[in-house]
Every structure is written in C-alpha cells, then in structure tokens.
C-alpha cells in the first residue's frame, strides 16, 4: 500500500514565517497533503492568498493548492476538517503556556501534533525527535498519552532548535 498523499494535515500559525516555510516544504511532499490552514483572528475567513498578501516571505510563490484555502481560526478546534490526522504547529504565541495549551488541546482531540515551538522542549513527556539520531524517543508518546489522558492518536512531539538541528547529525556520525 502506498502512503502517497494519504496523510491529511493542518498547519497552525500558517501565515507566519515558520508556517509559510512549513507550507513550502509540504507543497510536493509524497506523504502529506495540506488541507487546512489556521491562524489568528486577523486572518480568519480570508483565503490564504488574501491573508498573506504582501506578507509572503518565501522566495518561491505561494503554492497554488494552498492559496485558495480558507484560513481557519486557530482557536476553533471544532471546524478542523474530519480527515486531518496530523497538525504541524508553527504557533509562536507571546505566552509559552498558551502555545502548550493549544498544542495539547489539539492532541486531546486526537491529532498528532508536530511542533517547532520551544514551549514544550523542556516538557518531560514530550519527545524531541531528530529521526536520524533518536527516533526511539517516540517511545515516550504512550507515556505522554497516559499521563495526560490523551486518545491513542493524539500526542505532541517537538523538533529541536534550528541551529542545533543543522549540525547534530554530523556530530552523531
């Protein structure tokens, strides 16, 4: 069975620079298909193209498949499309606790949340995963689910700081 474009995803914080980069990286991904974008109330209800007009900072144009998506309010957990199973979080809220609350709110609804935020990097039951180095850290996910009474499909995992990520694979080799 092929996994090609079978994983439907949402990007939280989609209009910011990190969210834009997520969308750029996911544009032609063989496994993931972005079907939902969420951002602040300022962008809610606009098409992604309208919400990022004059704010798109990537060197490549806005992906055509994304430009026409309607931006969902990140606070609205209920309107996320039913077939989304994975959420990429580029949230950068002023209070780290607010970011943690949002990410675990999505996990509580059964979504796998992959975050770029530093808000959960020191959280004891949240794995920080670099697949080439420590994929086994995903073994923490069932502990997180038990600790936080999350459904079997819901969890939060984080990536490390980008400067560390750039050289850690070389150090591991």
C-alpha positions in Angstrom: 0.0 0.0 0.0 1.3 3.4 -0.9 1.3 6.3 1.6 1.4 8.8 -1.2 -0.5 11.9 -0.1 -2.6 9.9 2.3 -1.8 11.9 5.4 -4.1 15.0 5.5 -2.6 17.8 7.6 -3.3 21.2 9.1 -0.7 23.9 9.7 -1.2 26.1 12.7 0.3 29.6 12.6 0.2 29.2 8.8 0.5 32.9 8.0 3.8 33.5 9.9 7.3 32.9 8.6 7.7 29.4 10.1 4.2 28.4 8.9 5.0 29.7 5.4 8.1 27.6 5.4 6.1 24.5 6.5 3.8 25.1 3.6 6.7 25.5 1.2 8.3 22.2 2.4 5.0 20.3 2.3 4.0 21.5 -1.2 5.2 18.5 -3.1 5.6 16.1 -0.2 4.9 12.4 -1.1 3.1 11.6 2.1 1.4 14.8 3.4 -1.3 16.9 1.8 -2.2 20.2 3.4 -5.9 20.6 3.5 -6.3 23.1 6.4 -4.5 26.3 7.5 -5.2 28.1 10.7 -4.0 31.4 12.1 -5.1 34.3 14.2 -8.5 36.1 14.1 -7.0 38.7 11.8 -6.7 36.1 9.0 -9.8 34.0 9.8 -12.2 33.7 6.9 -9.8 35.0 4.2 -8.3 32.9 1.6 -4.7 32.0 2.4 -3.6 34.2 -0.6 -5.5 37.2 0.8 -4.2 36.6 4.4 -0.6 36.6 3.2 -0.9 39.3 0.5 2.2 41.4 1.0 3.4 39.2 3.9 4.6 36.1 2.0 8.4 36.0 2.7 9.4 32.8 0.9 11.4 33.0 -2.3 9.0 30.7 -4.1 5.4 31.7 -4.8 2.5 30.6 -2.5 1.7 27.1 -3.5 -1.4 27.1 -5.7 -3.1 24.3 -3.7 -2.8 26.4 -0.6 -3.6 29.9 -1.9 -7.3 29.3 -2.1 -7.7 27.5 1.2 -9.9 29.5 3.7 -7.9 30.3 6.9 -9.5 28.8 10.0 -9.3 30.4 13.4 -6.6 28.6 15.4 -8.9 28.8 18.5 -11.6 26.8 16.7 -10.8 23.1 17.4 -14.2 22.0 16.1 -14.0 23.2 12.5 -10.8 21.4 11.5 -11.7 19.0 8.6 -12.5 15.5 9.8 -9.9 13.8 7.6 -7.0 15.7 9.2 -4.9 13.4 11.3 -1.7 15.4 11.8 -1.1 19.0 12.8 2.1 20.9 12.2 2.3 23.7 14.7 4.2 26.9 13.9 2.5 28.7 16.7 4.6 31.4 18.4 2.3 32.9 21.0 3.5 35.6 23.4 3.0 33.2 26.4 4.6 29.8 26.1 1.8 28.3 28.3 -0.7 29.4 25.7 1.2 27.6 23.0 1.4 24.5 25.2 -2.4 24.7 25.8 -3.2 25.0 22.1 -0.9 22.1 21.1 -2.2 19.8 23.9 -5.8 20.9 23.0 -5.3 19.6 19.5 -3.7 16.4 20.9 -6.7 16.0 23.2 -8.9 16.0 20.1 -6.8 13.1 18.7 -4.4 14.9 16.5 -0.7 14.1 16.2 0.9 17.5 16.8 4.5 18.1 15.5 5.7 21.5 16.8 8.5 23.9 16.0 7.8 25.9 19.2 10.2 25.9 22.1 7.3 25.9 24.6 7.4 22.1 25.0 11.1 21.4 24.5 11.6 21.0 28.3 8.4 19.2 29.0 9.4 15.8 30.4 6.9 13.7 28.5 7.2 15.4 25.1 9.8 13.8 22.8 12.2 16.0 20.9 12.9 13.9 17.8 15.6 14.0 15.2 14.7 10.9 13.2 18.2 10.2 12.0 19.5 10.4 15.6 16.9 9.4 18.1 13.7 8.0 16.5 13.4 5.8 19.6 12.4 8.8 21.6 8.9 8.3 20.1 8.7 5.6 22.7 7.8 8.4 25.1 4.5 9.0 23.3 2.4 6.3 25.1 3.7 7.6 28.4 2.6 11.1 27.4 -0.8 9.8 26.4 -1.3 8.0 29.7 0.0 11.0 31.8 -2.3 13.4 30.0 -5.3 11.1 29.3 -4.9 11.6 25.5 -6.6 9.4 22.9 -4.3 6.9 21.2 -4.0 9.1 18.1 -3.2 12.3 20.0 0.3 13.4 21.1 2.7 16.3 20.9 6.3 15.9 19.6 8.8 18.7 19.0 11.8 19.4 16.9 15.0 20.9 18.3 16.2 24.4 17.8 17.1 25.0 14.2 20.7 25.9 14.9 21.3 22.7 16.8 19.5 20.7 14.2 21.8 21.9 11.5 24.9 20.2 12.9 23.8 17.5 15.3 23.5 14.8 12.6 27.2 15.4 11.7 28.2 15.1 15.4 26.3 11.8 15.6 28.1 10.4 12.6 
